């Protein structure tokens, strides 16, 4: 066990990429200990990605990339300005609401920070906000990406923990709202402290138009559901619903209706059981292509090809981490390391609330050094047996783990969101870190609330019949 963990830590300290560090330390452990034939390394790594739910990963990434080049991010931003730009500290609130909507398409914090964040930071700086405040609120709101469904970390966790991915997606809805409210309260605090006004005048017509667009979009899953109850097949109901929506949008020329449909199709479709997360991801890709090629006509062969190659690159890195983490996690179990760590934690406490506090500290620490996907793959086999022994719902624990790891993305030394925003805003990593620090306060308060009020996570999955 010491050879496996020690080798991994030494390679990490030497700056070796996390996937290579896990694969190399696993191979070294196998060769030295002889616990299993060396061919097992390849077998277990391949088995780690032989999973249908993992097919959702490249499609979610591709959907986010296509939405960016289709011009959807700009429309989402304009919609958010109409909705909350009139509030004090308006563009701070716009930043958060834009991330809430974009979260329903990308599923990753990095995509949010790199895609929508570029627009948001520039607009905030043009309106006189400091670069530090712009970067801080953008970093904090980017953590919403994997909490509000769909979510790539939820897909990985659901596969590792053998729990319903649909239930995890539903479980993220109310915590996502809680996070949003905490962040908007923080923007309000800074606005009053610095005596900021609004960034766009209050307008009943603009607010009414934005509200009408939301109403039309949210009515879509309800209308489909009612048609299905009336005896119509799901496919026919979806076709009629989309046809009606297209007619409304083309007639009234709503700028955000079509853009908002992507998260509604994804979340509403999975909630009502129309399709699996993988099928939802494919639907999002098809919808993105429709918007870019037919509705907005902003895509070209070159831009689609670039989005595809970017997706291949990102997917390859994610799946490489999953394969390496799979063999590493398996060896932790075979070497009894996972059982020893589990016994050690249970020797400290049998109180589930104390355990959750310790787990938060552990996951936050790990999230500062290890990629989200790798952290989930390593930690789930260690912590899940304890979670089940103590009677903690694995769906609840999945939300806790994901939020902790999202906070870890804002920290050095690994924090990918930190480095992305430093590049986007042309700030040093040190200044970016200082800018993010105040935003850890609302994130930590939200983490405490989600940890110790399980019903925030579990009520909706239970209500929809996806959890006991």
C-alpha positions as CSV (number, residue, x, y, z in Angstrom):
1,X,0.0,0.0,0.0
2,X,2.8,2.4,0.9
3,X,4.5,1.7,-2.4
4,X,1.3,2.5,-4.3
5,X,0.4,5.7,-2.5
6,X,4.0,6.8,-2.0
7,X,4.9,6.3,-5.7
8,X,1.8,8.3,-6.7
9,X,2.6,11.2,-4.3
10,X,6.2,11.4,-5.3
11,X,5.3,11.5,-9.0
12,X,2.7,14.2,-8.3
13,X,5.3,16.3,-6.4
14,X,7.7,15.9,-9.4
15,X,5.0,17.5,-11.6
16,X,4.0,14.4,-13.5
17,X,0.4,14.6,-14.9
18,X,-2.1,12.9,-12.6
19,X,-3.2,10.2,-15.0
20,X,0.4,9.2,-15.8
21,X,1.3,9.3,-12.0
22,X,-1.6,6.9,-11.2
23,X,-0.8,4.5,-14.1
24,X,2.9,4.5,-13.4
25,X,2.6,3.9,-9.6
26,X,0.0,1.2,-10.3
27,X,2.4,-0.6,-12.7
28,X,5.3,-0.2,-10.3
29,X,3.2,-1.7,-7.5
30,X,2.1,-4.7,-9.7
31,X,5.7,-5.4,-10.8
32,X,7.2,-5.2,-7.3
33,X,4.4,-6.9,-5.3
34,X,3.4,-9.5,-7.9
35,X,-0.2,-9.2,-6.6
36,X,-1.5,-9.8,-10.1
37,X,-0.1,-10.4,-13.6
38,X,1.1,-7.2,-15.3
39,X,-1.4,-7.7,-18.1
40,X,-4.1,-6.9,-15.6
41,X,-3.0,-3.2,-15.9
42,X,-4.3,-3.0,-19.4
43,X,-7.4,-5.2,-18.7
44,X,-8.5,-3.1,-15.8
45,X,-7.8,0.2,-17.6
46,X,-9.9,-0.8,-20.6
47,X,-12.7,-2.1,-18.3
48,X,-12.7,1.3,-16.6
49,X,-14.2,3.0,-19.7
50,X,-16.5,0.1,-20.8
51,X,-19.6,1.8,-19.5
52,X,-22.7,3.1,-21.4
53,X,-23.2,6.1,-19.1
54,X,-19.7,7.3,-20.0
55,X,-20.9,7.8,-23.6
56,X,-22.6,10.9,-22.2
57,X,-19.3,12.6,-21.5
58,X,-18.1,13.3,-25.1
59,X,-21.7,14.3,-26.2
60,X,-22.1,16.8,-23.3
61,X,-18.7,18.3,-24.1
62,X,-19.5,18.6,-27.8
63,X,-22.9,20.1,-27.0
64,X,-21.2,22.8,-24.9
65,X,-18.6,23.5,-27.6
66,X,-21.3,23.7,-30.3
67,X,-23.5,26.0,-28.2
68,X,-20.5,28.4,-27.9
69,X,-20.0,28.7,-31.7
70,X,-23.7,28.7,-32.4
71,X,-23.9,32.1,-30.7
72,X,-26.1,30.7,-27.8
73,X,-23.8,32.1,-25.1
74,X,-24.4,35.7,-26.4
75,X,-28.1,35.2,-26.4
76,X,-28.1,33.8,-22.9
77,X,-26.1,36.8,-21.7
78,X,-28.6,39.3,-23.3
79,X,-31.5,37.4,-21.8
80,X,-29.8,37.5,-18.3
81,X,-29.3,41.2,-18.7
82,X,-33.0,41.8,-19.4
83,X,-33.9,39.6,-16.4
84,X,-31.6,40.9,-13.6
85,X,-29.4,43.7,-15.1
86,X,-31.6,46.4,-13.5
87,X,-30.7,45.2,-10.0
88,X,-27.9,46.9,-8.0
89,X,-24.6,45.4,-9.1
90,X,-26.6,44.2,-12.1
91,X,-23.8,42.6,-14.2
92,X,-22.8,40.5,-11.1
93,X,-26.3,39.1,-11.0
94,X,-26.2,38.6,-14.8
95,X,-23.0,36.7,-14.4
96,X,-24.6,34.3,-12.0
97,X,-27.9,33.8,-13.8
98,X,-26.1,33.3,-17.1
99,X,-24.1,30.5,-15.5
100,X,-27.3,28.9,-14.2
101,X,-28.7,28.7,-17.7
102,X,-25.4,27.7,-19.3
103,X,-25.0,25.0,-16.7
104,X,-28.0,23.2,-18.3
105,X,-25.9,22.8,-21.4
106,X,-22.3,22.3,-20.6
107,X,-22.1,20.3,-17.4
108,X,-18.6,21.4,-16.6
109,X,-17.2,24.4,-14.6
110,X,-14.3,24.8,-17.1
111,X,-16.6,25.2,-20.1
112,X,-18.6,27.8,-18.2
113,X,-15.5,29.8,-17.2
114,X,-14.0,29.6,-20.7
115,X,-17.1,30.1,-22.7
116,X,-19.6,32.4,-20.9
117,X,-16.8,33.8,-18.6
118,X,-15.0,35.5,-21.5
119,X,-18.1,37.5,-22.4
120,X,-19.0,38.3,-18.8
121,X,-15.6,39.5,-17.7
122,X,-15.2,41.8,-20.7
123,X,-18.7,43.3,-20.2
124,X,-18.2,43.9,-16.5
125,X,-14.8,45.6,-17.0
126,X,-16.4,47.8,-19.7
127,X,-19.0,48.8,-17.2
128,X,-16.4,49.9,-14.6
129,X,-16.2,46.8,-12.4
130,X,-12.8,45.9,-11.1
131,X,-11.1,43.0,-12.8
132,X,-10.7,41.2,-9.5
133,X,-14.5,41.4,-8.7
134,X,-15.3,40.3,-12.3
135,X,-13.0,37.3,-12.0
136,X,-14.2,36.4,-8.5
137,X,-17.9,36.3,-9.4
138,X,-17.2,34.4,-12.6
139,X,-15.2,31.8,-10.8
140,X,-17.8,31.3,-8.1
141,X,-20.7,31.0,-10.6
142,X,-18.7,28.5,-12.7
143,X,-19.0,26.0,-9.9
144,X,-22.7,25.8,-10.7
145,X,-22.0,23.9,-13.9
146,X,-21.6,20.5,-12.4
147,X,-24.2,21.0,-9.7
148,X,-27.1,22.1,-11.9
149,X,-27.9,19.2,-14.3
150,X,-26.6,17.9,-16.6
151,X,-23.3,17.2,-14.9
152,X,-20.2,15.3,-16.0
153,X,-19.0,14.6,-12.4
154,X,-22.5,13.2,-11.6
155,X,-22.1,10.8,-14.6
156,X,-18.7,9.6,-13.3
157,X,-20.0,9.3,-9.7
158,X,-23.2,7.5,-10.7
159,X,-21.1,5.0,-12.6
160,X,-18.7,4.4,-9.7
161,X,-21.3,4.4,-6.9
162,X,-23.9,2.4,-9.0
163,X,-26.6,5.0,-8.3
164,X,-29.2,6.5,-10.6
165,X,-27.7,9.3,-12.7
166,X,-31.1,10.7,-13.2
167,X,-31.6,10.9,-9.4
168,X,-28.3,12.7,-9.0
169,X,-29.3,15.2,-11.7
170,X,-32.6,15.9,-9.9
171,X,-30.8,16.0,-6.6
172,X,-28.6,18.9,-7.9
173,X,-31.6,21.2,-8.7
174,X,-32.4,22.6,-5.3
175,X,-28.7,22.8,-4.1
176,X,-28.1,24.7,-7.4
177,X,-30.8,27.2,-6.4
178,X,-29.3,27.5,-2.9
179,X,-25.9,28.2,-4.4
180,X,-27.4,30.8,-6.7
181,X,-29.1,32.6,-3.9
182,X,-26.0,32.7,-1.7
183,X,-24.0,34.1,-4.6
184,X,-26.6,36.7,-5.5
185,X,-26.7,37.7,-1.8
186,X,-22.9,38.2,-2.0
187,X,-23.2,40.4,-5.1
188,X,-25.9,42.5,-3.3
189,X,-23.6,42.9,-0.3
190,X,-20.7,44.2,-2.5
191,X,-23.2,46.5,-4.4
192,X,-24.4,48.1,-1.1
193,X,-20.8,48.3,0.3
194,X,-19.5,50.0,-2.9
195,X,-22.7,52.0,-3.6
196,X,-23.1,50.4,-7.1
197,X,-26.2,51.1,-9.1
198,X,-27.8,49.1,-11.8
199,X,-26.2,48.6,-15.2
200,X,-29.3,48.8,-17.3
201,X,-32.5,50.8,-16.6
202,X,-35.5,49.0,-15.3
203,X,-37.9,48.2,-18.1
204,X,-41.3,46.5,-17.8
205,X,-41.3,45.6,-21.5
206,X,-37.9,44.0,-21.3
207,X,-38.7,42.2,-18.0
208,X,-42.1,41.1,-19.5
209,X,-40.4,39.8,-22.6
210,X,-37.8,37.9,-20.6
211,X,-40.5,36.5,-18.3
212,X,-42.6,35.4,-21.3
213,X,-39.7,33.7,-22.9
214,X,-39.1,31.7,-19.6
215,X,-42.8,30.9,-19.4
216,X,-42.8,29.6,-23.0
217,X,-39.7,27.5,-22.5
218,X,-40.8,26.0,-19.1
219,X,-44.3,25.2,-20.5
220,X,-42.6,22.9,-23.0
221,X,-42.0,19.8,-20.8
222,X,-45.4,20.4,-19.1
223,X,-47.2,20.4,-22.5
224,X,-45.4,17.3,-23.6
225,X,-46.3,15.5,-20.3
226,X,-50.0,16.5,-20.6
227,X,-50.0,15.3,-24.3
228,X,-48.5,11.9,-23.2
229,X,-51.1,11.6,-20.4
230,X,-53.8,12.3,-22.9
231,X,-52.7,9.2,-24.8
232,X,-50.2,10.6,-27.4
233,X,-46.9,8.8,-27.8
234,X,-43.8,10.5,-26.5
235,X,-42.2,10.9,-29.9
236,X,-45.4,12.5,-31.4
237,X,-45.8,14.8,-28.4
238,X,-42.1,16.0,-28.7
239,X,-42.5,16.6,-32.4
240,X,-45.8,18.6,-31.9
241,X,-44.2,20.5,-28.9
242,X,-41.0,21.4,-30.8
243,X,-43.0,22.4,-33.9
244,X,-45.2,24.7,-31.8
245,X,-42.2,26.2,-30.2
246,X,-40.4,26.9,-33.5
247,X,-43.5,28.6,-34.9
248,X,-43.8,30.9,-31.8
249,X,-40.1,31.7,-31.9
250,X,-40.0,32.5,-35.6
251,X,-43.2,34.6,-35.4
252,X,-42.2,36.7,-32.3
253,X,-38.4,36.5,-32.8
254,X,-37.6,35.8,-29.2
255,X,-33.8,35.8,-29.0
256,X,-33.4,33.3,-26.1
257,X,-36.3,30.9,-26.5
258,X,-34.4,28.5,-28.7
259,X,-31.2,28.9,-26.7
260,X,-33.1,28.1,-23.4
261,X,-34.6,25.0,-25.0
262,X,-31.3,23.0,-24.7
263,X,-31.3,22.8,-20.8
264,X,-35.1,22.3,-20.8
265,X,-34.8,19.3,-23.2
266,X,-32.0,17.9,-21.2
267,X,-33.3,18.4,-17.7
268,X,-37.0,18.0,-18.5
269,X,-36.5,15.0,-20.7
270,X,-34.5,13.1,-18.1
271,X,-36.8,14.1,-15.2
272,X,-39.9,12.8,-17.1
273,X,-38.1,9.7,-18.2
274,X,-38.2,10.4,-21.9
275,X,-34.5,9.3,-22.3
276,X,-31.3,8.4,-20.5
277,X,-28.5,10.9,-19.8
278,X,-26.6,9.6,-22.8
279,X,-29.6,10.0,-25.1
280,X,-30.2,13.5,-23.6
281,X,-26.6,14.4,-24.4
282,X,-27.1,13.2,-28.0
283,X,-30.3,15.3,-28.2
284,X,-28.4,18.3,-27.0
285,X,-25.8,17.9,-29.8
286,X,-28.5,17.6,-32.4
287,X,-30.2,20.7,-31.0
288,X,-27.0,22.6,-31.0
289,X,-26.4,21.8,-34.7
290,X,-29.9,22.8,-35.6
291,X,-29.5,26.2,-33.9
292,X,-26.1,26.9,-35.4
293,X,-26.8,25.6,-39.0
294,X,-30.5,26.4,-39.4
295,X,-31.9,28.8,-36.9
296,X,-29.0,31.3,-36.4
297,X,-26.7,30.2,-39.3
298,X,-23.6,31.0,-37.4
299,X,-21.8,27.7,-37.9
300,X,-19.5,26.7,-40.8
301,X,-17.7,23.5,-41.6
302,X,-14.5,24.9,-40.2
303,X,-16.1,25.9,-36.8
304,X,-17.9,22.6,-36.4
305,X,-14.7,20.7,-37.2
306,X,-12.8,22.8,-34.6
307,X,-15.5,22.1,-32.0
308,X,-15.3,18.4,-32.8
309,X,-11.5,18.3,-32.5
310,X,-11.6,20.3,-29.2
311,X,-14.1,17.7,-28.0
312,X,-11.9,14.8,-29.0
313,X,-9.0,16.4,-27.1
314,X,-11.0,17.1,-24.0
315,X,-12.7,13.6,-24.0
316,X,-9.4,11.9,-24.5
317,X,-7.9,13.6,-21.4
318,X,-11.0,12.8,-19.3
319,X,-11.1,9.2,-20.3
320,X,-7.4,8.7,-19.9
321,X,-7.8,9.9,-16.3
322,X,-10.8,7.5,-15.8
323,X,-8.7,4.5,-17.1
324,X,-5.7,5.3,-15.0
325,X,-7.9,6.0,-11.9
326,X,-9.7,2.7,-12.4
327,X,-6.6,0.6,-12.0
328,X,-5.4,2.7,-9.2
329,X,-8.7,2.5,-7.3
330,X,-8.9,-1.3,-7.9
331,X,-5.4,-1.8,-6.5
332,X,-6.3,0.3,-3.5
333,X,-9.1,-2.2,-2.9
334,X,-7.0,-5.3,-3.6
335,X,-4.2,-4.1,-1.3
336,X,-6.7,-3.6,1.5
337,X,-5.7,0.1,1.5
338,X,-9.3,1.2,1.0
339,X,-10.4,-1.1,3.9
340,X,-7.6,0.2,6.2
341,X,-8.5,3.8,5.5
342,X,-12.2,3.0,6.0
343,X,-11.5,1.3,9.3
344,X,-9.3,4.2,10.4
345,X,-12.1,6.7,9.7
346,X,-14.7,4.5,11.5
347,X,-12.3,4.3,14.5
348,X,-12.5,8.1,14.8
349,X,-16.3,8.3,14.8
350,X,-19.5,6.4,14.1
351,X,-21.5,9.6,14.0
352,X,-22.5,10.3,10.4
353,X,-22.5,14.1,10.9
354,X,-19.0,14.0,12.3
355,X,-18.0,11.7,9.4
356,X,-19.5,14.2,6.9
357,X,-17.4,17.0,8.4
358,X,-14.2,14.9,8.1
359,X,-15.2,13.8,4.6
360,X,-15.6,17.5,3.6
361,X,-12.1,18.3,4.8
362,X,-10.6,15.3,3.1
363,X,-12.4,15.9,-0.3
364,X,-11.6,19.6,-0.2
365,X,-7.9,18.8,0.3
366,X,-7.8,16.2,-2.4
367,X,-9.7,18.5,-4.8
368,X,-6.8,21.1,-4.5
369,X,-4.3,18.6,-5.9
370,X,-6.2,16.0,-8.1
371,X,-8.5,16.4,-11.1
372,X,-12.2,16.1,-10.4
373,X,-12.6,12.9,-12.4
374,X,-9.6,11.2,-10.9
375,X,-10.7,12.3,-7.4
376,X,-14.1,10.8,-7.8
377,X,-12.8,7.5,-9.2
378,X,-10.3,7.2,-6.3
379,X,-12.4,8.4,-3.4
380,X,-15.7,6.6,-4.1
381,X,-14.3,3.1,-3.4
382,X,-12.8,4.3,-0.2
383,X,-15.6,6.4,1.2
384,X,-18.8,4.8,-0.2
385,X,-18.6,1.7,2.1
386,X,-18.5,4.1,5.1
387,X,-21.3,6.1,3.7
388,X,-23.5,3.0,3.4
389,X,-22.6,1.7,6.8
390,X,-23.5,5.0,8.5
391,X,-26.9,5.2,6.6
392,X,-26.0,8.2,4.5
393,X,-27.8,8.4,1.2
394,X,-25.3,8.0,-1.7
395,X,-27.2,10.5,-3.8
396,X,-26.7,13.1,-1.0
397,X,-23.1,12.2,-0.6
398,X,-22.6,12.6,-4.4
399,X,-23.7,16.2,-4.2
400,X,-21.4,16.8,-1.2
401,X,-18.4,15.3,-3.0
402,X,-19.1,17.2,-6.3
403,X,-19.5,20.6,-4.6
404,X,-16.3,20.0,-2.6
405,X,-14.4,19.2,-5.8
406,X,-15.8,22.2,-7.5
407,X,-14.5,24.4,-4.7
408,X,-11.2,22.7,-5.2
409,X,-11.1,23.9,-8.8
410,X,-10.8,27.4,-7.5
411,X,-7.6,26.7,-5.5
412,X,-4.0,26.3,-6.4
413,X,-2.0,24.2,-7.1
414,X,-4.3,22.4,-9.6
415,X,-7.4,24.6,-9.8
416,X,-8.2,24.5,-13.5
417,X,-10.9,27.2,-13.3
418,X,-8.3,29.4,-11.5
419,X,-5.9,29.0,-14.4
420,X,-8.5,29.4,-17.1
421,X,-9.8,32.7,-15.6
422,X,-6.2,34.0,-15.0
423,X,-5.6,33.5,-18.8
424,X,-9.0,35.0,-19.8
425,X,-8.7,38.1,-17.6
426,X,-4.9,38.4,-18.2
427,X,-4.2,38.4,-14.4
428,X,-1.5,36.7,-12.6
429,X,-2.4,33.5,-10.7
430,X,-1.6,35.2,-7.4
431,X,-4.0,38.1,-8.1
432,X,-6.7,35.7,-9.4
433,X,-6.4,33.6,-6.2
434,X,-6.8,36.8,-4.1
435,X,-9.9,37.8,-6.2
436,X,-11.5,34.4,-5.6
437,X,-11.0,34.3,-1.8
438,X,-14.1,36.3,-0.8
439,X,-16.3,34.1,-2.9
440,X,-15.3,31.0,-0.9
441,X,-17.5,32.4,1.9
442,X,-20.9,31.9,0.2
443,X,-19.6,28.6,-1.3
444,X,-18.7,27.3,2.2
445,X,-22.0,28.4,3.7
446,X,-23.8,26.6,0.8
447,X,-21.6,23.5,1.4
448,X,-22.6,23.4,5.1
449,X,-26.3,23.8,4.2
450,X,-26.2,21.0,1.6
451,X,-24.2,18.7,3.9
452,X,-26.4,19.1,7.0
453,X,-29.8,19.5,5.4
454,X,-30.1,16.3,3.3
455,X,-33.6,17.1,2.1
456,X,-32.2,19.9,0.0
457,X,-30.8,17.2,-2.1
458,X,-33.2,14.3,-1.6
459,X,-36.6,15.9,-1.7
460,X,-36.9,16.2,-5.5
461,X,-35.6,12.7,-6.4
462,X,-38.0,11.3,-3.8
463,X,-40.9,13.3,-5.1
464,X,-40.3,12.2,-8.6
465,X,-40.0,8.5,-7.5
466,X,-36.3,8.1,-8.4
467,X,-35.1,7.7,-4.8
468,X,-36.5,6.0,-1.6
